[in-house]
Amino acid sequence: MNPTLHDQLRQWRKAHMKEEKRKQEDKKCNEKKENRYQKPPKRTEKFSTRDVLDLMNVNRQTLSRGRGGAYKQ
């Protein structure tokens, strides 16, 4: 089976490229990319049980509809 055009180009490049350029390109491929952005440090907040219950709306008032559509506690 004949090699594809992509494989033929790769072989031609290897045969005709200078040694210096080949080394430089290998270095570029093997270098690790530097992180552009640093991750912010994680927040380690400690919530009390009261805070957790408040966030879950456990202490919220229960309202019901009365006569005429008014809310009652």
C-alpha positions as CSV (number, residue, x, y, z in Angstrom):
1,M,0.0,0.0,0.0
2,N,1.3,3.4,-0.9
3,P,2.0,5.9,1.9
4,T,-0.3,8.8,2.2
5,L,0.6,12.3,1.2
6,H,1.0,13.3,4.8
7,D,3.5,10.4,5.4
8,Q,5.4,11.3,2.2
9,L,5.8,14.9,3.3
10,R,7.0,13.8,6.7
11,Q,9.7,11.6,5.0
12,W,10.7,14.4,2.7
13,R,11.0,16.8,5.6
14,K,13.2,14.5,7.5
15,A,15.5,13.9,4.5
16,H,15.9,17.6,3.5
17,M,15.9,19.3,6.8
18,K,19.2,20.5,8.3
19,E,20.3,18.9,11.6
20,E,20.2,22.2,13.5
21,K,16.6,22.9,12.6
22,R,15.6,19.4,13.4
23,K,17.1,19.7,16.9
24,Q,15.4,23.1,17.5
25,E,12.0,21.7,16.4
26,D,12.4,18.7,18.7
27,K,13.2,21.0,21.6
28,K,10.1,23.1,20.9
29,C,7.9,20.0,20.9
30,N,9.3,18.6,24.1
31,E,9.1,21.8,26.1
32,K,6.3,22.1,28.6
33,K,3.9,24.9,28.1
34,E,4.1,27.4,30.9
35,N,0.9,28.2,32.8
36,R,-0.4,31.5,31.7
37,Y,-2.6,31.9,34.6
38,Q,-2.1,30.8,38.1
39,K,-4.9,29.2,40.0
40,P,-6.1,31.3,42.9
41,P,-5.6,29.5,46.3
42,K,-8.6,27.5,47.5
43,R,-10.7,29.0,50.2
44,T,-10.8,26.9,53.3
45,E,-13.7,28.4,55.2
46,K,-15.0,26.8,58.3
47,F,-18.8,27.1,58.7
48,S,-20.5,26.7,62.0
49,T,-23.6,24.5,62.2
50,R,-25.7,27.6,62.6
51,D,-24.3,29.0,59.4
52,V,-24.9,25.8,57.5
53,L,-28.5,25.6,58.7
54,D,-29.0,29.2,57.7
55,L,-27.6,28.6,54.2
56,M,-30.0,25.6,53.8
57,N,-32.9,27.9,54.8
58,V,-33.9,25.7,57.8
59,N,-34.7,28.7,60.0
60,R,-37.0,30.3,57.4
61,Q,-40.5,31.3,58.3
62,T,-43.3,29.2,57.0
63,L,-46.1,31.3,55.6
64,S,-49.6,30.3,54.6
65,R,-52.4,31.9,52.7
66,G,-55.3,33.2,54.8
67,R,-58.6,34.5,53.9
68,G,-58.5,37.0,51.1
69,G,-55.1,35.8,49.9
70,A,-53.1,37.4,52.7
71,Y,-50.0,35.7,54.1
72,K,-50.1,34.5,57.7
73,Q,-47.4,33.2,59.9
